Amino acid sequence: MAQIKANEALVKALQAWDIDHLYGIPGDSVDAVVDSLRTVRDQFKFYHVRHEEVASLAAASYTKMTGKIGVALSIGGPGIVHLLNGMYDAKMDNVPQLIIAGQTNSTLLGIKFFQETNISKMVDDVAVYRHQVQKGDNVFEITNEAIRTAYEKKGVSVIICPNDLLTQKIKDTTKRAVDTTKPKPASPKFKSIKKAAKLIDKAKKPVMLIGLGTQNAKDELREFIEAAKIPVIHTLPAKTILPDDHPYNIGNLGKIGTKTSYQTIQDADLLIMAGTNYPYVNYLPKKNIKAIQMDTNEENIGARFKINVGILGDSKVAFHQLTENIKHVAKRPFLDKTLERKAVWDKWMTQDLNNNKSPLRPERLMKAINDNLKDDAIISADVGTSTVWSTRYLNLSVNNKFIISSWLGTMGCGLPGAMAAKIAYPKRQAVAITGDGAFQMVMQDFATAVQYDLPMTIFVLNNKQLSFIKYEQQAAGELEYAIDFSDMDHAKFAEAVGGKGYVVRDASRLDDIVEEAMAQDVPTIVDVHVDPNAAPLPGKIVNEEAFGYSKWAYRSITEDKNLDFDQIPPISVAAKRFL
């Protein structure tokens, strides 16, 4: 049998799975991989990032948008350590990812050589598959297995590559056909559909909580809820599965959710969870009500909430079958009451969007962005207050994509997400919304966007502080500490690395600047100086949070001998959220 270098076999396996790019940084322990990638540079793009963290975060974002596996590469030692953040993001958001990690030469392993780390042990918690290449291994088959496992288990696969072994010749099996069929969810059992339909027919106050597991069933979901007249709450990453302007969409649940969603789920007599293993159980119904859960992973069913009927299988099929088997409802008083509550909430949100006061309100910025978003725009939201403002105030359709680090919640995901958006969909508008703290974690890779000509608009909410951390400290009854930044001109930074930069300090020219910035064909930063006291209040303030805020105010007076009333939200606003 003919022979081939192991590094060539690895690259051929990537190509067999229709992988055409990766993110990473070259270096000594991946020299062999990079050398092989050089030979296919016309078909395979190497995006050389400035920091490995951005590589794995971009890879995770790419998969969240496309469903296609993202790939990141790094040297061993510090490189693989830097990749861990994006790897955990992929793990916790249940998306496949392939990591190619360099390693010390096989002849030097075990002697504490330069940059040698126990990578297998390091990635044990985050990886669904890991393999360190040994002499004589069939690297083509190993890579195939790694990718297949990542898809099947919706997680991270890691191939650890001692550099010297990848330069050796192995048997050439690359001409064999590779089964690249991605796993498909099973069809739900009709028995479970019938049981669920009976519960739905009996319910007077049903509510639905949807997650990303329903993203391929948008039409079927809409048909079902309209037939059953059921209000819908979405998890954070599931924004855009049901349009924001659909009348039954009552928003997100949790600290950054709506008051309507909190009230509705607490009043419900039936909870239908579809495509989500929602972790914040304290926001689920506090009383023992009937519940249905739909998921492709049997382990998720009943893991967070007592379930009466579990539907294991494809949500697209399940919704269609439920629609056919339930009694269609002409009118549901519970829905009418919910929509009355929603109308009040929407009125508050409209007032916020049109608030032209100084200092500039972040909600007002969201209105300007809304006015210039294209129907298929991709929004990459960072973690912090930018999550709250973008989730709550951007009005998105099913054609938009909204990506975020959902369950890991890692700051710095906004820029890598926007980069991945332009790589995945070059002709679509890419917008990142990030705080100054989050952006400054990864800002060096704005230069990567410039280098590879990835036009995007990055809105940096500049309040010279970690404002979400400030809010968390206040809500916990703690005094603010270690949250302030020195001022930075992010627009000048953009210009310095070859992009375009704008500065906004008030509402007077906001709309004009946002329109101009979002029309640019180069990477662009809009440095928006927003009100540092804009509090990202929960949709519904619970007793514990109200107590914490009161404790903070008391300690501010008694310990700091100061209480800045500008930091306190208007009583009228707080009362609306609490009562």
VOGU-3710 file (C-alpha; in Angstrom, 3 decimals, decimal comma):
1> maqikaneal> 0,000/0,000/0,000  1,195/3,481/-0,851  2,347/5,770/1,925  1,592/9,355/2,882  2,880/11,735/5,507  0,706/11,815/8,615  0,246/15,589/8,386  -1,099/15,244/4,840  -3,514/12,530/5,987  -4,853/14,832/8,696
11> vkalqawdid> -5,549/17,636/6,230  -7,168/15,253/3,741  -9,535/14,099/6,495  -10,531/17,705/7,154  -11,243/18,180/3,470  -13,270/14,956/3,343  -15,655/16,561/5,836  -15,896/19,702/3,702  -13,908/21,740/6,211  -12,293/24,638/4,370
21> hlygipgdsv> -10,829/26,842/7,096  -9,551/26,960/10,649  -8,471/29,530/13,230  -5,187/29,493/15,078  -1,585/30,541/15,505  1,388/28,685/13,951  4,189/27,496/16,165  6,867/24,881/16,704  4,750/21,927/17,841  2,265/22,365/14,970
31> davvdslrtv> 4,847/23,111/12,279  4,065/19,862/10,488  0,313/20,599/10,392  0,886/24,143/9,165  3,293/22,918/6,485  0,621/20,598/5,134  -1,999/23,345/5,242  0,353/25,518/3,172  0,155/23,004/0,320  -3,645/23,370/0,103
41> rdqfkfyhvr> -3,799/27,128/0,751  -5,848/27,698/-2,403  -8,647/25,480/-1,046  -8,164/25,838/2,702  -7,967/29,155/4,590  -5,811/29,602/7,673  -7,078/32,540/9,759  -4,081/33,602/11,785  -5,553/35,191/14,930  -3,661/37,255/17,496
51> heevaslaaa> -4,759/35,172/20,484  -5,746/31,501/20,611  -8,807/32,272/22,757  -10,255/34,112/19,776  -9,569/31,065/17,593  -11,714/28,690/19,637  -14,417/31,313/20,315  -14,653/32,059/16,583  -14,810/28,329/15,825  -17,659/27,902/18,321
61> sytkmtgkig> -19,538/30,895/16,877  -19,127/29,564/13,348  -20,800/26,307/14,367  -23,610/28,071/16,225  -24,452/29,903/13,003  -23,970/27,142/10,445  -24,238/23,801/12,255  -20,931/22,907/10,584  -17,998/21,967/12,805  -15,502/24,714/13,609
71> valsiggpgi> -11,774/23,991/13,887  -9,036/25,657/15,937  -5,321/24,938/16,042  -2,609/25,767/18,534  0,734/24,701/19,856  0,855/22,662/23,020  1,557/24,267/26,379  0,336/27,883/26,456  -1,520/27,571/23,149  -3,888/24,813/24,246
81> vhllngmyda> -4,385/26,575/27,585  -5,562/29,682/25,717  -7,974/27,598/23,621  -9,794/26,262/26,661  -12,199/29,190/26,974  -13,705/28,676/23,524  -13,643/24,922/24,012  -15,789/25,240/27,122  -18,077/27,639/25,283  -18,626/24,949/22,633
91> kmdnvpqlii> -19,126/22,273/25,277  -21,687/24,218/27,289  -23,613/25,369/24,216  -23,564/21,808/22,814  -21,859/22,490/19,500  -19,248/20,299/17,776  -15,689/21,568/17,658  -12,366/20,089/16,550  -9,145/21,118/18,260  -5,768/20,259/16,750
101> agqtnstllg> -3,191/20,680/19,499  0,537/20,436/19,075  2,667/18,506/21,524  6,321/18,063/22,407  8,171/15,611/20,127  7,451/11,993/21,088  11,122/11,349/21,892  11,075/14,082/24,530  7,782/13,342/26,240  7,890/12,649/29,949
111> ikffqetnis> 11,094/14,560/30,755  9,426/17,933/31,484  10,697/19,385/28,239  9,962/22,979/27,196  6,182/23,642/27,059  5,287/20,010/27,738  1,912/19,659/29,439  -0,373/16,714/29,998  -2,914/17,764/27,392  -5,011/14,600/27,651
121> kmvddvavyr> -5,528/15,213/31,353  -6,061/18,946/30,793  -8,944/18,442/28,328  -10,526/15,472/30,080  -13,445/17,528/31,401  -14,153/19,522/28,247  -13,666/16,935/25,483  -16,042/14,200/24,256  -13,093/12,672/22,354  -9,351/12,961/22,758
131> hqvqkgdnvf> -6,472/11,060/21,225  -2,740/11,616/21,340  -1,141/10,419/18,122  1,207/7,464/18,584  3,776/6,067/16,199  2,077/4,055/13,490  -1,386/5,517/14,085  -3,667/5,951/11,114  -4,115/9,713/11,401  -6,721/9,830/8,641
141> eitneairta> -9,010/7,458/10,535  -8,307/9,146/13,874  -9,312/12,533/12,464  -12,457/11,047/10,924  -13,375/9,483/14,250  -12,741/12,743/16,089  -15,000/14,753/13,767  -17,726/12,104/13,708  -17,744/11,916/17,524  -17,909/15,700/17,849
151> yekkgvsvii> -21,007/15,736/15,654  -22,635/12,758/17,359  -22,050/13,982/20,904  -22,316/17,705/20,123  -19,052/18,486/21,811  -15,328/19,043/21,528  -12,877/16,573/20,000  -9,140/17,015/20,563  -6,332/15,498/18,495  -2,956/15,852/20,223
161> cpndlltqki> -0,110/15,817/17,730  3,552/15,327/18,687  5,150/17,223/15,825  7,754/14,616/14,868  5,143/11,891/14,395  3,233/13,981/11,865  6,271/14,119/9,579  6,463/10,318/9,400  4,952/8,267/6,621  1,944/6,039/7,259
171> kdttkravdt> -0,311/3,849/5,133  -2,329/5,926/2,696  -5,992/5,202/3,364  -7,181/8,632/2,285  -8,792/7,371/-0,904  -11,349/5,319/1,042  -14,881/6,688/1,094  -15,666/8,555/4,308  -19,151/8,438/5,773  -19,780/12,109/6,563
181> tkpkpaspkf> -23,470/11,663/7,263  -24,393/13,720/10,292  -26,626/12,078/12,914  -30,323/12,777/12,622  -32,691/12,820/15,598  -35,182/9,990/15,873  -38,854/10,529/15,225  -40,888/10,805/18,434  -43,033/7,861/19,484  -46,680/8,439/18,664
191> ksikkaakli> -47,658/7,231/22,148  -45,855/10,159/23,746  -47,427/12,577/21,249  -50,938/11,359/22,178  -50,221/11,696/25,913  -48,872/15,209/25,407  -51,862/16,181/23,274  -54,249/15,123/26,068  -52,403/17,294/28,600  -52,456/20,258/26,208
201> dkakkpvmli> -56,196/19,841/25,557  -56,937/19,788/29,304  -54,740/22,771/30,145  -56,294/26,202/30,676  -53,031/28,083/31,137  -50,293/26,446/29,039  -46,977/28,195/28,432  -44,084/27,131/26,239  -40,346/27,575/26,851  -38,267/27,057/23,699
211> glgtqnakde> -34,533/26,647/23,234  -32,076/26,173/20,409  -33,272/22,600/19,916  -36,230/24,046/18,000  -34,188/26,110/15,531  -34,953/23,751/12,639  -38,666/23,748/13,382  -39,538/27,443/13,096  -42,570/26,987/10,836  -43,881/23,965/12,727
221> lrefieaaki> -43,491/25,755/16,063  -45,455/28,748/14,812  -48,255/26,564/13,435  -48,510/24,690/16,747  -48,667/27,724/19,040  -51,155/29,489/16,784  -53,389/26,418/16,751  -53,199/25,986/20,540  -53,054/29,709/21,420  -50,003/29,293/23,663
231> pvihtlpakt> -47,679/32,147/24,750  -44,000/31,464/24,108  -40,929/32,272/26,180  -37,484/31,778/24,632  -34,114/31,103/26,194  -31,370/33,630/25,497  -29,733/31,797/22,551  -33,134/30,985/21,018  -33,894/34,591/20,096  -34,943/34,691/16,390
241> ilpddhpyni> -36,526/31,202/16,384  -39,848/32,980/16,801  -39,850/36,569/15,491  -39,665/39,214/18,196  -42,762/40,830/16,748  -44,858/37,663/16,819  -47,770/38,467/19,142  -47,322/35,263/21,180  -43,603/35,901/21,800  -43,389/37,252/25,341
251> gnlgkigtkt> -39,612/37,411/25,519  -36,769/35,902/27,431  -36,817/34,355/30,902  -34,528/35,091/33,836  -32,623/38,100/35,115  -32,504/39,662/31,668  -35,977/38,507/30,731  -39,318/40,293/30,665  -41,776/40,832/33,472  -44,455/39,260/31,283
261> syqtiqdadl> -42,545/35,994/30,946  -42,016/35,757/34,714  -45,677/36,427/35,506  -46,950/34,075/32,826  -44,801/31,094/33,733  -45,734/31,435/37,418  -49,463/31,508/36,575  -49,307/28,530/34,188  -50,932/25,142/34,771  -48,878/23,401/32,045
271> limagtnypy> -45,230/23,934/31,114  -44,040/22,746/27,692  -40,248/22,802/27,356  -38,964/22,261/23,837  -35,316/21,970/22,836  -33,883/23,326/26,074  -32,336/21,976/29,248  -32,939/25,301/30,971  -30,528/25,566/33,933  -32,032/28,486/35,906
281> vnylpkknik> -34,647/26,406/37,693  -35,523/29,189/40,144  -37,286/30,934/37,250  -39,374/27,887/36,362  -42,842/27,475/37,947  -42,627/27,314/41,732  -45,681/25,114/42,103  -46,072/21,503/41,048  -47,758/21,776/37,642  -48,036/19,384/34,721
291> aiqmdtneen> -45,081/19,452/32,346  -44,056/18,187/28,906  -40,483/18,160/27,697  -39,290/17,663/24,136  -35,615/16,908/23,453  -33,269/14,804/21,315  -31,198/13,864/24,366  -32,967/11,502/26,747  -30,725/12,607/29,628  -32,180/16,111/29,451
301> igarfkinvg> -35,793/15,025/29,910  -36,749/15,536/33,540  -33,263/16,665/34,537  -34,389/20,109/35,775  -38,152/19,798/36,320  -40,597/17,008/37,088  -41,988/15,835/33,751  -45,309/14,082/33,064  -44,647/13,371/29,382  -41,278/13,180/27,664
311> ilgdskvafh> -41,078/13,450/23,873  -37,762/12,080/22,653  -36,996/13,053/19,090  -37,067/15,644/16,347  -38,956/18,812/17,382  -39,892/19,491/13,757  -41,787/16,196/13,586  -43,126/16,538/17,139  -44,670/19,973/16,560  -46,280/18,811/13,324
321> qltenikhva> -47,793/15,757/15,018  -48,977/17,749/18,018  -50,706/20,249/15,753  -52,546/17,384/14,088  -53,583/15,740/17,369  -54,618/18,617/19,629  -57,946/20,410/19,660  -57,450/23,726/17,908  -58,431/26,618/20,150  -60,400/29,619/18,915
331> krpfldktle> -59,869/31,704/22,058  -57,813/31,305/25,224  -58,433/33,783/28,073  -54,991/33,053/29,565  -53,345/34,147/26,335  -55,483/37,293/26,231  -54,399/38,196/29,780  -50,776/37,512/28,837  -50,993/39,774/25,798  -52,476/42,553/27,959
341> rkavwdkwmt> -49,428/42,282/30,211  -47,160/42,211/27,168  -48,747/45,400/25,825  -47,850/47,202/29,052  -44,274/45,876/28,914  -43,942/46,842/25,234  -45,085/50,369/26,084  -42,291/50,638/28,667  -39,752/49,336/26,151  -40,880/51,869/23,523
351> qdlnnnkspl> -40,413/54,684/26,028  -36,883/53,430/26,726  -36,027/53,222/23,022  -37,053/56,833/22,488  -35,279/58,268/25,513  -33,039/61,074/24,199  -31,696/62,162/27,571  -28,028/62,719/28,311  -25,881/60,852/29,177  -26,781/58,650/26,214
361> rperlmkain> -28,991/55,718/27,129  -27,905/52,319/25,742  -31,536/51,579/24,880  -31,523/54,587/22,543  -28,456/53,144/20,803  -30,373/49,896/20,247  -33,084/51,877/18,435  -30,502/53,387/16,096  -29,035/49,944/15,399  -32,519/48,509/14,837
371> dnlkddaiis> -33,246/51,182/12,246  -30,198/50,137/10,197  -30,249/46,360/10,567  -30,861/44,369/7,412  -33,430/41,588/7,483  -30,753/38,866/7,443  -28,171/40,633/9,618  -26,116/38,626/12,093  -25,764/40,019/15,607  -22,965/38,833/17,865
381> advgtstvws> -23,749/39,948/21,401  -21,086/39,983/24,079  -21,567/39,172/27,759  -22,453/41,899/30,239  -24,907/44,759/29,963  -24,601/44,493/26,172  -26,415/41,155/26,512  -29,310/42,821/28,296  -29,694/45,757/25,915  -29,375/43,698/22,718
391> trylnlsvnn> -31,623/40,854/23,849  -34,322/43,106/25,258  -34,395/45,909/22,684  -33,322/44,539/19,293  -36,325/43,554/17,190  -35,154/40,550/15,153  -36,794/38,240/12,626  -36,365/34,549/11,842  -33,954/35,571/9,075  -31,556/37,155/11,545
401> kfiisswlgt> -28,983/35,224/13,508  -28,244/36,061/17,142  -25,173/34,448/18,670  -23,773/34,645/22,159  -21,854/32,652/24,728  -25,018/31,353/26,338  -24,297/28,980/29,191  -20,582/29,699/29,735  -21,214/33,443/29,499  -17,650/34,374/28,657
411> mgcglpgama> -16,773/37,997/28,089  -14,987/38,707/24,824  -17,185/36,582/22,553  -18,614/39,503/20,548  -15,673/40,224/18,216  -14,849/36,540/17,447  -18,541/35,968/16,716  -18,646/38,835/14,222  -15,478/37,564/12,531  -16,982/34,090/12,182
421> akiaypkrqa> -20,187/35,656/10,823  -18,367/37,325/7,932  -16,412/34,150/7,197  -19,571/32,037/7,179  -21,765/34,569/5,363  -19,562/37,115/3,543  -22,492/38,969/1,969  -24,499/39,437/5,168  -24,308/42,352/7,578  -22,326/41,499/10,743
431> vaitgdgafq> -22,774/43,521/13,913  -21,121/43,040/17,287  -22,470/44,679/20,445  -20,016/44,665/23,309  -19,068/46,479/26,464  -15,711/48,203/26,846  -14,598/45,607/29,384  -15,482/42,666/27,144  -14,025/44,249/24,017  -10,724/45,087/25,662
441> mvmqdfatav> -10,216/41,400/26,458  -9,894/40,545/22,762  -9,481/43,884/20,976  -6,127/42,872/19,499  -8,010/40,652/17,057  -9,773/43,596/15,470  -6,493/43,705/13,544  -7,257/40,164/12,346  -10,596/41,370/10,952  -8,749/44,143/9,116
451> qydlpmtifv> -6,070/41,769/7,810  -8,590/39,376/6,314  -10,977/42,089/5,074  -13,956/41,139/7,239  -16,288/44,164/7,164  -18,286/44,454/10,371  -19,593/47,088/12,738  -18,613/46,816/16,384  -20,520/48,950/18,868  -18,508/49,385/22,053
461> lnnkqlsfik> -20,695/50,504/24,955  -18,151/52,681/26,687  -19,001/53,465/30,311  -15,478/53,077/31,688  -16,527/50,319/34,031  -17,669/46,749/34,375  -21,258/47,909/34,660  -22,904/44,493/34,866  -20,521/43,524/37,666  -21,416/46,802/39,386
471> yeqqaagele> -25,083/45,913/39,144  -24,420/42,399/40,473  -22,511/43,834/43,427  -25,360/46,235/44,201  -28,058/43,569/43,844  -26,126/41,368/46,267  -25,985/44,196/48,818  -22,255/44,715/48,261  -20,389/47,955/47,707  -18,862/48,576/44,283
481> yaidfsdmdh> -15,185/47,750/44,077  -12,531/47,223/41,365  -14,898/47,857/38,458  -13,554/51,087/36,949  -11,481/51,581/33,790  -9,405/54,460/32,547  -10,824/56,044/29,401  -9,839/54,576/26,035  -10,511/55,949/22,570  -11,626/52,807/20,748
491> akfaeavggk> -12,191/54,786/17,541  -8,536/55,843/17,419  -7,554/52,223/18,001  -9,684/51,184/15,013  -7,969/53,751/12,811  -4,524/52,748/14,104  -4,898/49,154/12,868  -6,435/50,079/9,522  -10,159/50,137/10,258  -12,709/52,922/10,611
501> gyvvrdasrl> -13,617/54,586/13,893  -16,440/56,801/15,162  -17,219/58,367/18,532  -20,727/59,068/19,863  -21,268/61,020/23,088  -24,954/61,993/22,937  -28,144/61,480/20,937  -27,757/64,574/18,742  -25,872/62,829/15,889  -26,393/59,256/16,984
511> ddiveeamaq> -28,685/58,179/14,162  -26,518/59,722/11,435  -23,301/58,196/12,771  -24,823/54,737/13,233  -26,230/54,803/9,704  -22,859/55,852/8,254  -20,883/53,332/10,322  -23,105/50,407/9,394  -22,718/51,264/5,705  -18,913/50,961/5,749
521> dvptivdvhv> -17,182/48,151/3,844  -14,266/47,880/6,296  -14,088/46,726/9,929  -15,538/49,598/11,940  -15,729/50,489/15,616  -18,304/52,880/17,039  -17,152/54,043/20,470  -20,444/54,900/22,191  -20,211/56,735/25,505  -23,287/55,497/27,352
531> dpnaaplpgk> -24,741/56,383/30,707  -22,662/54,534/33,339  -25,688/54,473/35,629  -28,012/52,759/33,162  -29,098/49,821/35,309  -29,908/46,542/33,548  -32,812/45,833/35,888  -34,483/42,420/35,747  -37,843/42,316/34,037  -39,246/41,227/37,390
541> ivneeafgys> -37,452/42,255/40,569  -37,886/39,502/43,145  -37,820/40,004/46,903  -34,232/38,802/47,257  -32,984/41,344/44,709  -34,983/44,189/46,264  -33,523/43,341/49,667  -30,002/43,254/48,218  -30,423/46,651/46,603  -31,721/48,115/49,894
551> kwayrsited> -28,753/46,624/51,731  -26,383/48,211/49,192  -28,003/51,640/49,700  -27,739/51,300/53,506  -24,082/50,254/53,349  -23,312/53,102/50,948  -24,567/55,563/53,560  -23,147/53,910/56,672  -19,803/52,637/55,345  -18,924/54,852/52,360
561> knldfdqipp> -20,672/57,879/53,898  -22,087/58,504/50,465  -25,071/57,554/48,331  -25,041/58,749/44,732  -28,715/59,061/43,847  -27,818/59,080/40,137  -26,848/55,421/40,538  -30,311/54,492/41,748  -32,920/53,760/39,067  -36,003/55,992/39,255
571> isvaakrfl> -38,419/54,741/41,895  -41,183/54,633/39,291  -39,137/52,239/37,120  -38,094/50,002/40,011  -41,653/49,867/41,343  -43,005/48,741/37,958  -40,551/45,856/37,928  -41,128/44,880/41,573  -44,896/45,105/42,016
//
